[in-house]
């Protein structure tokens, strides 16, 4: 009996710590693809698709999703407009949502000194999402990698 009580006393804090460290549910599958420029010296895009895993959880229009290219890569240059200096309040009752059937496009351009060939480019997508049914909003992030071919 004492062994069981001792084991429970040791396991309880570990269980709580494990639960606190465990990642939350993934509400979206996030994928990305590189869309090359239509003409030389123009911008291409990184096209990001959000596939909802819960039909009641939606990606917010505001604040808009953002793409941050890995700082160690030298293949693409970010062409997104600067983010707003102040984030708008987001409330599941008033939030407007993106149509997740349409990919979100982030403008990029090939770096002037990028080597020819195919290169993997890592990036982080940051987005806000809400559940109107449950009345909450959260910030989400997803790491993505795209294959970029420089002709």
RAJOFEN-V322809 format. One line per field, one symbol per residue. psi: psi as a letter, one per 20 degrees, with the letter a starting at -180 (. if undefined). burial: b if it has 9 or more other ideal C-beta (glycine too) atoms within 8 Angstrom, else e. A space follows every 10 residues. Layout:
psi=???
burial=???
This chain:
psi=ghggggghhg hghggggghh ipqrqoiqpp qqqpoqqhqq jrqbqopppp oqipijpqpq hpqqqqpoqp iiqkhqppjq qqqqhppqqp phhiqqqqoi ipqppoprqp qhkpqqappp pqrppprqqq ohgikqqrpq qpprpqpppo .
burial=eeeeeeeeee eeeeeeeeee eeeeeebbeb ebebeebeee eeebbbbbbb bbbeeebbbb eebebbbbbb eebebbebeb eeeeeeeeeb ebeebebbeb eeebbbbbbb beebeeeebe bbbbbbbbbb bbeeeebeeb ebebbbbbbb e
